[in-house]
Amino acid sequence: MTGTSRVVLLVEDEVDLRTVIEELLLDEGFQVVCASDGVAALEWLAGGGRPSLVLLDFFMPRLSGPEFIARLRATPALSTV
């Protein structure tokens, strides 16, 4: 990753898997913001959060990975994420 931001948005509904990935990223010096599904991730982004990287699960409740990407791209304020 280049630049000054080392924030990773981790979107994963399985708690154990999310915890393991979060710990690995923290050990490598990243800041990690966790969301349990695509809706929660979009809410964080709508509130002004801007990650350097999004790690996104494909199959999630409420809003799947592909649905999350479609909404992200369709929202002008978020389309550059």
Buried (B, 14 or more C-beta within 10 A) or exposed (E): EEEEEBBBBBBBBEEEEBEEBBEEBEEEEBEBBBBBBBBBBBEBBEEEBEBBBBBBBEEBEEBBBEBBEEBBEEEEEBEEB
